[in-house]
């Protein structure tokens, strides 16, 4: 019985010392497979009614270029809505899509 009590006490100590799990950053590669410059890229978890900030900030993604995207929003979700805006004067309209970004190592936007 003494061994059981010691094992139980050790198990309780280990559980108390464990830190709560934290969400990991979601990282993927975005490729511009169009002939137009991608000027803004927004994401938002599925079910959230507002777009988050522009992921690019001051950057753009030119035709054929790729960029590593990190979504560090502290959420533990995989399905994201995405919104793509192209340079003014482009023949392309604003485009939206929904994907499970955890399963994708890369995403290519096409015309």
N, C-alpha and C positions, 0 to 999 in steps of 0.2 A: 504494500500500500504506500510505503514511503517513496518508492521509485515513481509511482504514479503521480504523487503530489509534486515531486521535483519536476517531472516532465510537464505537468500542467502549469506550474509556475514559470518554467522556461518558455513554454508556448505563449503564455500571456505576456511575458516580457517582450518577446519578439513582435507580437502583434501591436503592442503599445509603441514600440520604437519605429514601426513602419510608417513612412511618410505617405500622405494621400497621393494617389496617382494623378499626374498632370497630363494634360493633352499635349501631344507632340505637334510640332509645326508640320503643315502639309506642304510638300515640295514637289513640283513637277516642272517640266520644260514646255514652254509655249512656243510654237512655231507659226510664223506668219506665212501661210501658203498662198497669199493673194498677191495681186500686182499693185496694191495700195498700202500706204503707210498706216499702221494701226496706232492711233494716237491715245486712246483711252481704253482701259480694261478694268471692269468692275466685277466683283464677285459678291455673293451673298448666299448663306446656307439656304437650302430649299425650305420654304415656309416662312422665311423672314421677308417682310413686305418692302423693305428699303434696301437700296444698294449701299454697300460699304464704300469707303474712299477709293479713288482711282489707284489701282495697284501700281501703275507706271510712274505716278508723280510727274516729274519733268521729262521722263524718258519717253521714247517712242519705239515701235518695233517695225523696222523697214521690211519690204518684201524679201522673203527668203531667209530672214534672220530668225534666230531663236533667243530665248531669254529664260533663265531659271526663275521661276515664280515661287515665292514662299508666302503662304497664308499662315500668319501667326496670330490668329484671333482668339486663341485660348479655348476654342470649341473642340469637341471630340466628335466631329461629324465628317462625312465623306462626300455627300451629295451637295453640290453647289450649283446655283444658277450663275451664268456668266453673261456679261454684256460687253460687246466689242464695238468701238466707235472708230471710224476711219477719218483720214484727213479730209479737210474741207475741199470740195470739188471732185471728190472720188465718185466713181460710179456705184460704189457699194453703200448700201443702207446700214444703219445700226443693226447688228445681229445679236441674237440671244441663243443660249443653249443651256442644257442641264446635263451634268455628267457626274459620275462617281469618281472623283479625282484621286481617291486612295488606290483604286485599281489601275489607274492610268499613270504611266511614267512620263507620258508626254501627250500634248494635245496640239493638233494643227487646225488652224482656222483656214477654211477654203472659201473661194468665191461661190 
